C-alpha cells in the first residue's frame, strides 16, 4: 500500500552514483530511499556525522503489513539535527563531562594555567583574579 510519509532517520548507507540510500528508523527498520543529485551534500553530511545529524524525508512510501519498507518518491529532503536521546538526559552530568574530557588531548590539559580552577571566572569572563 502506498501512503504519504514524513520520516526522520539515520543514514546508514548511501550510493551517490545511483542516488539511493538506506535510512534506519528506530532500531530494526531500514528503509530504502531514492534521492536526487541536488540532495547529495545533505546525504553525505548525514552519513559522515551520523552521531549528530540525520535526514527528514517527505514523500510517498510503500507499506507492507503496516511497516514502511521503501520510499517511491521524495518530495523534500532536509539535513536535521539528530533528535535527542532521552537516555542521554538521564546520565549524571559528571559522567557526561568525564566522557567529553576523554576526547581532550593531554597537551591541551597541560596548557591550562595552574590556577585555572581557583580563577575560573577570571579566565572565562575576565573578572579580577583572587
Secondary structure, 3 states (H helix, E strand, C coil): CEEEEEEEEEEEEEECCCCEEEEEECCCEEEEEECCHHHHHHHHHHHHCCCCEEEEEEEEEEEECCEEEEEEEEEEEEEEECCCCHHHHCCCHHHHHHHHHCCCCHHHHHCCCCCCCCCHHHHHHCCCCC
